[in-house]
Amino acid sequence: MSVVLVDAGGTNIGSVRYALQRLGVDAALTADAAAIRAADKVILPGVGAAAPGMARLRELGLVELLRSLTQPVLGVCLGMQLLCAHSEEGSTECLGLIAAPVRRFVETAERRVPHMGWNTMVARQPHPLLAGLGDADQAYFVHSYAVAVGEYTLATADYGGEFSAVIARDNFHGMQFHPERSAAVGARLLRNFLDL
Amino acid sequence: MLSRRIIPCLDVRDGKVVKGVRFRDHVVMGEIVELALRYRDEGADELVFYDITASPEARSVDRQWVERVARVLDIPFCVAGGIRSVDDARAVLHAGADKISVNSPALERPELIDQLAAAFGVQCVVVGIDSLRDGDGAWRVRQYSGDPGKTRALARGTLDWMIEVQQRGAGEIVLNCMGSDGVRAGYDLEQLSVARAVCRVPLIASGGAGAPEHFRDAFNAADMDGALAASVFHSRAIAIPELKRYLRGQGVAVRL
C-alpha cells in the first residue's frame, strides 16, 4: 500500500510520518501531483493557519488535484479544516469538499482558547474509521478553530459546546485531533484509515 | 470534557535527564528516550523537555534527541531551551516536537513571540515564565534560571509579562514558581490563582509538587489546565496511574 503525506508546509509532518512508521507504513512526503494521484491513501497534515495553508496548496497547484481525488483522503487538524468550505480564520475559502463551516471557538472564562489537551470523543454515526472507538476514549486536540457539527460529523467532542472531532464525506475524512499524538486511540484510528 | 493534564518535565543537560533542587545541583536521572517511554506507559498526558543549559550557553537545542523522541513517542511533547529565532523553532518542530517553549530569549526580544505565532500558529507557542517573589511582595521574572551562576532578576513584573506574552501570541503559559520548586511542599497556589485571573490561554503550574493533594489543589483551587512536575515522578515518589485515579476521585477530569 502506498501512502503519501501532502507537503503543504505543515510542521507536524514529521510526527505523522513517524506515527505511520510505527504502524509499519513508510509514507512519502510529496507535493508532486502525479505521486499524490497514484497513492492508495493521501494524508493532508498541517499545523498553522488556514490562509497560508490554502495559499501554499494553490502555489503548489494542488487545489484542483486534491478536489479530484477518489482514493481515501485524511485531513489532520488544519488539514481537516482545509477540506471544508470556508474558515473564519483569515476568512479563507477552503477546498470545499465537505460542506461545513470552520469557526473560531468563542472564548469565555471557562473556555480557554486554544482548546489544548485530551478530550473525550463520542461516535455519532457508525463508520469504519471509528472501529474500536470506546466510550471513554480520548484524543489530543490543539486548535482554536473547529468544524461545526453537521451531517458529515462522525464523532464529536465537547468544549463548552459540541464540535466535530471526526468528519467524512465519501472518500474525504478529517480528524480535528492529532492521531499521531493520541497514544493507542490515535494509532487505532490511523490504522482504521489505512484499512479503509 | 477536556481533561486536566499531568506533565512530567524532563530537564535535559548534555543529552541526559537531570534534576536539581531549586534549579541547582543537578544529578543525572536517566536516558531521555527511556524516561519518555516510561512516562507514556504510565499515562503522562504530555512531556516537556527543557534543555536547561542551552540558553545560558547561548546555543540552540540539540535536534538529534528531539528526533529520537519524536520517532518513538505517541503523546505530545514540548521542547524548550535556547530557541532564539523562528529558524531555531522550525528546526525543533520539524524534528518532531509538537510545541516549542521560549523563556529567556523571549525576555531578551519579546517580538520573538509574535514571530513564532505568525510562523507556526499560537498553538505551537508556549511561553515559560520563571517567577520569584521579591522582598517587597511582588512577583518578578527571572532570566537564565537554568544556570544559577547566570540567573538574572528582572524588573519586569510576572503578571505584566503574562499579559504581554498573551497579546503577542503565546498559546500556552508555563508558570514556574521558583520559590516552591524542588521542595515538594505544594504548588504556589496564591501566585497561580492570581496568574489564572489574567491568563486567557491554557496555564500550566510548575514548581513544588510533592503529594497527590498538591495536584488536586492546582486543579480544583487554582484552576490550572495542567500540572508539571519532575522529581516526584523521576524518583517514583508519585506514580502517575495512582495519581490520576486519586484525582478522578477528587472530581478532577483526567484521562485514565
Interface residues (C-beta under 8 A of the other chain):
Chain A: T11 N12 I13 G14 S15 Y18 A19 Q21 R22 V47 G48 A49 E107 R112 V113 P114 H115 M116 G117 W118 N119 T120 A136 Q138 Y140 V142 H143 S144 D158 Y159 H178 E180 R181 S182 A183 A184 G186 A187
Chain B: M1 L2 S3 R4 R5 R40 D45 E46 E67 A70 R71 V72 D74 I75 P76 R90 L93 H94 A95 G96 D98 K99 F120 G121 V122 Q123 C124 G171 E172 C199 R200 V201 P202 L203 D225 G226 R255 L256
